[in-house]
Amino acid sequence: MIKSMTGFGRCEIEDGGRKIAVEIKSVNHRYSEIAIKMPKKLNFFEAGIRSVMKEYLSRGKVDVFITYEDTGEAAGYVKYNRETAREYIEYIKQISEEFGLPNEMNAAVVARMPEVMSFEEKEVDEEGLWKLLESCLRGCLEKFVETRIAEGEKLKADLLGKLDGIDKMVEKIEARGPEILKEYRDKIMNKVKELLGDTNVSEQVLATELIVFADKICVDEEMVRLKAHVSNMRDTLNAGKDVGRKLDFVAQEMNREANTTLSKANDIDISNIAIELKTEIEKIREQIQNIE
């Protein structure tokens, strides 16, 4: 199946007072670029997060937002450093006596002194936390991929429609070729009659002139290659899965054939069709930039 590089997903899981939310959004990018924003407490899971994400995507500029709350048991405890407090009290008393300053010390003042009171975090259950985070991440990625697939199917339908249109343009160019030669032959005959008053022209001379002219304007090879590229792109779209780079290459080759056709065109009708071809192929290339 075809996947777009544009997608969005969100998942939230709460277990035992711990709540994790993951949100992922992406846009098209030539390569894979993943930016993760999460609490420092989860930083040591970054390698695992990236490893899981590689299972679900191969290209795109992806932004990941992770939030974590622990509303269950206390995440830590307050530690009272008795010896540090005692030293503060003794030194403050000594300063007061030595310089004759009033001693306005009380428990609140001492408690605010550095290192007297400290908050100690509980040891993190890494295995349990990772299990919760991974579950939420995969749930988010599944929703994220669903939106990419839905958008990708729309792109596929649009591209297949454009390819059908290109096939019709090719048919018009192929049908126009013999008409151009007939018109050129009539033009030669009329010119000879106008200049010489005689329509008796050597068939050999006429045939030689027509061959030279046909060789200059012939785009049969370009049309054959263009039809092959269209068929290749159609097959690739139907095959699906990580085909963006291949489709981009095929579109470049299609554009090359359209350019050659336009440069060879010695007929206003073919020129107009070739311009339409280039326009449609350019639209295809733009759409392909969004395919993973």
C-alpha positions in Angstrom: 0.0 0.0 0.0 1.1 3.6 -0.6 1.9 5.7 2.4 2.0 9.5 2.5 4.7 11.2 4.5 2.1 13.4 6.1 0.5 11.9 9.2 -0.7 12.4 12.7 -1.2 10.1 15.7 -1.9 10.5 19.4 -2.2 7.9 22.3 -2.5 8.2 26.0 -2.1 5.5 28.6 -2.6 5.6 32.4 -1.5 2.8 34.7 -1.1 2.9 38.5 -1.1 6.6 38.7 1.5 7.0 35.9 0.3 8.6 32.8 2.1 8.8 29.4 0.9 10.6 26.3 2.6 10.4 22.9 1.8 12.6 19.9 3.5 12.2 16.5 3.1 14.4 13.4 5.1 14.4 10.2 5.6 16.1 6.8 7.5 15.1 3.7 11.3 15.0 3.7 13.9 13.5 1.5 15.3 11.4 4.3 14.3 10.3 7.8 14.5 13.1 10.4 13.1 12.4 13.8 13.0 15.1 16.5 11.9 13.9 20.0 10.8 16.2 22.8 10.3 14.5 26.2 10.9 14.9 30.0 14.6 14.5 31.1 13.5 11.4 33.1 12.8 9.6 29.9 16.0 10.6 28.0 17.6 7.2 28.5 14.8 5.6 26.5 15.6 7.7 23.3 17.5 4.9 21.5 14.7 2.5 22.2 12.1 5.0 20.9 14.0 5.6 17.7 14.4 1.8 17.2 10.6 1.2 17.5 9.8 4.1 15.2 12.0 2.6 12.4 9.7 -0.3 12.3 6.8 2.0 11.3 8.4 4.6 9.0 11.3 5.0 6.6 11.1 8.7 5.5 9.7 12.0 6.6 10.4 14.8 9.0 8.8 13.5 12.2 8.1 15.4 15.4 7.5 13.3 18.6 6.1 14.9 21.7 6.0 12.8 24.9 4.6 13.9 28.3 4.8 11.9 31.6 3.1 12.3 34.9 3.3 10.2 38.1 0.3 10.9 40.3 0.5 7.7 42.3 2.8 7.2 45.2 5.2 10.0 46.0 7.9 10.1 43.4 10.5 10.7 46.1 11.0 11.8 49.7 12.3 14.8 51.7 15.6 14.2 53.5 16.6 16.2 56.6 20.4 16.6 57.0 20.8 17.0 60.8 24.5 17.4 60.8 24.4 20.2 58.2 21.7 22.0 60.2 23.7 21.8 63.4 26.8 23.3 61.7 24.7 26.2 60.4 23.3 26.9 63.8 26.7 26.9 65.5 28.3 29.2 62.9 25.4 31.6 63.0 25.6 31.7 66.8 29.3 32.3 66.5 28.9 35.2 64.1 26.3 36.8 66.3 28.6 36.7 69.4 31.7 37.7 67.5 30.2 40.8 65.8 27.5 41.7 68.3 24.7 41.1 65.8 21.2 40.0 66.8 20.6 36.4 66.3 17.2 36.1 64.6 17.6 32.4 63.7 14.6 30.1 63.8 13.7 26.7 62.4 12.3 28.1 59.1 15.5 30.1 58.5 17.7 27.0 59.1 15.5 24.8 56.9 16.1 27.2 53.9 19.8 26.8 54.2 21.5 24.9 51.3 21.6 21.1 51.8 19.6 21.2 55.1 16.5 19.9 53.3 16.7 17.9 50.1 14.4 16.0 47.8 15.5 12.5 46.9 13.9 10.8 44.0 12.8 7.2 44.2 14.7 4.7 42.1 13.0 4.5 38.7 11.5 1.2 37.7 13.1 1.4 34.2 11.6 -1.9 32.9 8.1 -1.1 34.0 8.3 2.5 32.7 9.7 1.4 29.3 6.9 -1.2 29.0 4.3 1.5 29.6 6.1 4.0 27.2 6.6 1.4 24.5 2.9 0.4 24.6 1.8 4.0 24.3 4.4 4.7 21.5 3.2 1.7 19.4 -0.4 2.7 19.9 0.4 6.2 18.7 2.4 4.9 15.7 -0.4 2.6 14.6 -2.8 5.5 14.5 -0.1 7.6 12.8 0.5 5.0 10.1 -3.3 4.7 9.5 -3.5 8.4 8.6 -0.4 8.0 6.3 -2.1 5.1 4.5 -5.4 6.9 4.1 -3.6 10.0 2.7 -1.4 7.7 0.5 -4.4 6.0 -1.0 -5.8 9.4 -2.0 -2.4 10.2 -3.6 -2.4 6.9 -5.4 -5.9 7.5 -6.9 -4.9 10.9 -8.0 -1.6 9.7 -9.6 -3.3 6.9 -11.5 -5.9 9.3 -12.9 -3.0 11.6 -14.1 -1.3 8.6 -15.7 -4.5 7.7 -17.6 -4.5 11.3 -18.9 -0.9 11.0 -20.1 -1.8 7.8 -22.0 -4.5 9.7 -23.8 -2.0 12.5 -24.7 0.4 9.9 -26.1 -2.4 8.5 -28.2 -3.1 11.9 -29.7 0.6 12.5 -30.5 0.9 9.1 -32.2 -2.2 9.7 -34.2 -1.0 13.2 -35.2 2.3 11.9 -36.7 0.9 10.5 -40.0 -1.3 13.5 -40.5 1.8 15.8 -40.3 3.5 13.9 -43.0 0.5 14.0 -45.3 0.1 17.7 -44.7 3.8 18.2 -45.5 3.5 16.2 -48.7 0.6 18.3 -49.8 2.5 21.4 -48.9 5.4 20.4 -51.2 3.1 19.5 -54.0 1.3 22.9 -53.7 4.6 24.7 -53.6 5.9 23.0 -56.7 2.7 23.8 -58.5 2.8 27.4 -57.4 6.4 27.9 -58.5 6.6 25.7 -61.6 2.9 25.3 -62.6 3.5 21.5 -62.7 2.6 18.8 -60.2 4.8 16.2 -61.7 7.3 15.6 -59.0 9.7 12.7 -58.9 8.4 10.2 -56.3 11.9 9.4 -55.4 12.7 13.0 -54.6 9.5 13.4 -52.8 10.1 10.3 -50.8 13.6 11.4 -49.8 12.3 14.8 -48.7 9.6 13.2 -46.6 12.0 10.8 -45.0 14.4 13.6 -44.0 11.4 15.6 -42.6 10.0 12.6 -40.8 13.3 11.8 -39.2 13.5 15.3 -37.8 10.1 15.4 -36.2 9.6 11.7 -35.4 8.9 11.1 -31.7 8.0 7.4 -31.9 10.9 6.3 -29.7 10.0 9.0 -27.1 6.4 7.8 -27.0 7.4 4.2 -26.7 9.7 5.0 -23.7 7.1 7.3 -22.2 4.5 4.6 -22.3 6.9 2.2 -20.7 7.6 4.7 -17.9 3.9 5.2 -17.4 3.4 1.5 -17.2 6.3 1.2 -14.8 4.9 3.9 -12.5 1.5 2.3 -12.5 2.9 -1.1 -11.5 5.0 0.5 -8.8 2.0 2.4 -7.4 0.0 -0.9 -7.3 3.0 -2.7 -5.7 3.2 -0.1 -2.9 5.4 0.2 0.2 8.3 2.6 0.4 8.2 3.5 -3.4 8.7 7.3 -3.2 12.3 7.4 -4.4 11.6 5.0 -7.3 8.6 7.0 -8.4 10.6 10.2 -8.3 13.2 8.7 -10.6 10.6 7.4 -13.0 8.9 10.8 -13.1 12.3 12.4 -14.0 12.6 10.0 -17.0 9.0 10.8 -18.1 9.9 14.5 -18.0 13.0 13.9 -20.1 10.9 12.3 -22.8 8.4 15.1 -22.7 11.2 17.7 -23.1 12.6 15.8 -26.1 9.2 15.6 -27.7 8.7 19.4 -27.3 12.1 20.2 -28.8 11.4 18.0 -31.8 7.9 19.2 -32.4 7.4 21.0 -35.7 3.7 21.1 -35.3 1.5 23.4 -33.1 -0.8 20.6 -32.1 2.1 18.3 -30.9 3.7 21.3 -29.2 0.6 22.0 -27.2 0.2 18.4 -26.2 3.8 18.2 -25.2 3.4 21.3 -23.0 0.3 19.6 -21.4 2.5 16.5 -20.9 5.2 18.5 -19.1 2.6 20.3 -16.9 0.9 17.0 -15.9 4.3 15.3 -15.2 5.3 18.2 -13.0 2.1 17.8 -11.0 2.9 14.1 -10.7 6.4 14.9 -9.4 5.0 17.3 -6.8 2.6 14.6 -5.6 5.3 12.0 -5.4 7.3 14.2 -3.0 4.7 13.3 -0.4 5.0 9.6 -0.8 7.2 7.6 1.6 
